[in-house]
Structures are given as C-alpha cells and as structure tokens.
Amino acid sequence: MDRIPARLHTLILAALLTPALAIAQSDLQSDPQSQLQYDMEFRDARVDDILRVLAERYDANLAISGRIDATTTVNLRGMDLESALDVLLEGSGFTWRREGRERDVVRVLSRTTPVTEVYPLSYTNAAELVQVIAAQVAGVTVNAEAHSNSLIVSGPLAAVREVAWLIDSVDRYRSQVSIRAEMVEVTLGQEDVRGVDLTTLFSGGEFDADLNTSFSDGNENVNLNVATVQGDFDIRGLLAVLREDREAHLLSSPEITTLDNQPAKVHVGERVPYQRATVETQTGATLAEVEFIDVGVKLDVTPTVSADDMLYLQIHSEVSEVLDQSVQNVPRIGTREADTRVLVRHGDTVVIGGLMKDNVNTVTRKVPILGDIPLLGMLFRRDAVQKTKTEFLVFIRPLILDDPSEMRADRRAQRLRDEVVGDR
C-alpha cells in the first residue's frame, strides 16, 4: 500500500479529530497585511496533533523538537498562529521560536533549550536597556552591540522570549515635542505696581488658569504670575501692544525639539571668565585656575506627554547679567529666575511673569570742557539718578509631533517661507 502524502495525512488527522475539534468559524481578514485568524475549539486532544492541525490551517512551516505527550482542551478564537501557540503550549514545558533566514520556520521545543537571539532596536538606546532587562528577567545574559544598536540575548528559550516581549513593549516610537519660547523684557510704567497685567495682554484670548503666587525674598514681596492661554498668539502683535505705553525688548526667541521626557536647554549669552585661584608648581611657576559663569538668557524645559494631548512641563527660566567685579575680581551676577511645573494642552501657551527688577542709573549732564575741570567742574555738572523697573516675561508654546514627517526639513523651510511672505 502506498504511503499517504503528508498533506493528505494531516487532512485525515483533522477529520479523525472531528469529535475533539469543533470549528465554529474561519475568518480571513480583509486586510492583506494581517495574519490569518480562525475560531477553533479542541476537546481532549493531544497537543502534538493540534500543532499539526494548526500548521495546516495557517499554512505554516512547523517543526517539533522532542515528544509532547500532553492532552488539552482549548478554545482558540480569533487568534493568529503565534497567539494560538502561546495559549496551546502554556504549561506544557514547551514553547516556540522563529528560525530560518527568512524567519519563516516555527520550531516548537523545550522551554529550557539554550538559545541566542539578536534584537535590533529602533527607538531605544541598547546600552541603557541592558540594565533594565537584567533587573526584570533572570537567567539571561544580555550584551549591547553599539554599532547596530542591538541587544544580544542568551539563555533558556522561555527567558529569551520574555526578553523579546519586554523589548517589544519598551522599544516604541516616542513622541517628539517642539518647544517655541519668547523671552521679553518690559520696562514698567508707574501704573504697573505689580507688573504687567497678564489678563490684558491678549485680545480675544481665553485663560485656562490665572495663578498668582506671592512670596518674600527677605526685603519685599515678589509676585510670580503663571497663566495658560488657549491657542497660538502673535508675538509681534503682543510687542506692539506693550510698546504703546512701555518699552519692550524681545531678548530671545528660541525653538527647540526634544523627545518625550527628555530635557531641552537653551542658553543665549556669554561665558564670563574669572580667576578662581592660583597654584604654584614645583618649579616656582604660578598657574591660574580660571572658571566660567554663564550669563544671559537661559531656558530649560522637560516635557512629558500624557493622554488627551496634555503635556506636563518642568520649566526653569532665567535672565542674568554681570553687575560688577565685587571681591577679588569675582563677578557679581544679577539673576532673575523661576522654576515651575504646569499642565498645558498641545498648542496652548504658558506665560510666566512677575520676575521684576529695580534698575538705578546715574545720568551726568555737564558743560563741555568746563564740566571736566577738577573740583571747579562740579559747578558745571549735574548728576541725576534715574530709577526704572523691568519685568521678565516668558511665553512657552509646546507642540506634540506624533508624525516623524512633521520634522522634515522641506516642511520647516516651507513654513519659514510662508511666514516671510506673510510679513510683506
């Protein structure tokens, strides 16, 4: 008698399993990219026989290493092949892995079989993920390959598959956040006792929050205002409003993009050197130790993307300047800075105000030549003291960039061209 072909044998096996196999429904997905999914129920069937039926149903290259004597009753409803294998082999002492050059062979083998797998990462740094995996999965050896940003994992097959699940859960696209900031210094008028009234800055704007916090620096109370404005605003129009009765300067207008939960830092200014100490060498030479202090405009923002297009922002804003050389040529730095944490919706603007400073300037008016004569020149010269108060305002607008194409250079260039044309 001729041997029955393997494919026909499997079909006969499926027919013989009719008392154990009730096929409720087979559903081929309309999306060609999706995998086949079937509804199947097995009753008191051998696991290895079920595996052969699955291989036939899903048209898969399935290999079994070892003998599986277990029997089971299982429902496999709306599952692809890999999900069905996970459910079927749970508790049997066996699991599966993909093999072959094209990863088109599914091999079922003991959970304790030692294997080595290479997992390339797309969005996560391999060296950073090594420590996370070592702390979560026992019994595996994990090494990072820097050039391809891949993880090389060795250990029992079950543990290595657990690592694969962990990598799939962690190595995912992280939203990028574009942060646009405007830093403005305003010279206050006599009516601005407590700084610029934020509620009058925007025509037609609605405030989600207007929080006022007063605190003392030991000499006088300081008022820090934090508000959230819905939608975008025109900084040029804002400066025009401020300049109607005040003097306003745009100190800096940086735009920077960072990953979710990663800090973005901007510093526009200079590094001021000063001699910290002198050291005498064994040869008698004197070396000076020089350190630097960063002054100017600084902004540090760490965004965290949450649900419903909300962002949690940790903000540090600062403006500083050199006042004079106070002690041993060490510069005295005047600083206005604020640290705050706010919740803001994608596209809205956070406004930070209340960072005020009193400026005292001496203006000398004199008669040319006569005013420079020692002692007698005082009769031809007059010194006037001018006091002004300025406020440092910070406007921060974060945008969530879920689509990587939003960062393409040609789109950014087009947006800049549109802004230039719009200004004409």
Secondary structure, 3 states (H helix, E strand, C coil): CCCCCHHHHHHHHHHHCCCCEEEEEEECCCCCCCCCEEEEEEEEEEHHHHHHHHHHHCCCEEEECCCCCCEEEEEEEEECHHHHHHHHHCCCCEEEEEECCCCCEEEEEECCCEEEEEEECCCCCHHHHHHHHHHHCCCCEEEEECCCCEEEEEEEHHHHHHHHHHHHHHCCCCCEEEEEEEEEEEECCCCCCCCCCHHHCCCCCCEEEEEEEEEECCCCEEEEEEEEECCCCCHHHHHHHHCCCCEEEEEECCEEEEECCCCEEEEEEEEEEEEEEEEECCCCCEEEEEEEEEEEEEEEEEEEECHHHEEEEEEEEEEEEEEEEEECCEEEEEEEEEEEEEEEECCCEEEEEEEEEEEEEEEEEECCCHHHCCCHHHHHEEEEEEEEEEEEEEEEEEEEECCHHHHCHHHHHHHHHHHHHHHC
